[in-house]
Amino acid sequence: MAPKKAQKKSNESINARLALVMKSGKYSLGYKQTLRTLRNGKSKLVIIASNTPPLRKSEIEYYAMLAKTGVHHYTGDNNELGTACGKYFRVCTLSITDPGDSDIIRSMPGAGGQQEG
């Protein structure tokens, strides 16, 4: 029972940080815009919904690896990710280019790939 509660707590903190990014930062919603920001090297963090098709997911992960950008796999599906972004539509992937007041990039595990290079 404890792991499930910890999972819910971390999910809520991600949602809160995501809401702060939506309010004060810059982001791109959607697959095409995410690939565009990764190719241009502007993306700082990529968030992928859990029900993203495997081919699309692996392609985004590959681009992120080339761009030395962190990838976070969101535990909810694309409906929940869209709701967490404050939108009334589904969001499969989103790319954060400027976190604004949020500490989402430092808090995500594996997202600190910029310090090494």
Secondary structure, 3 states (H helix, E strand, C coil): CHHHHHHHHHHHHHHHHHHHHHHHCEEEECHHHHHHHHHHCCCCEEEECCCCCHHHHHHHHHHHHHCCCEEEECCCCHHHHHHHCCCCCCCCEEEEEECCCCCHHHHCCCCCCCCCC
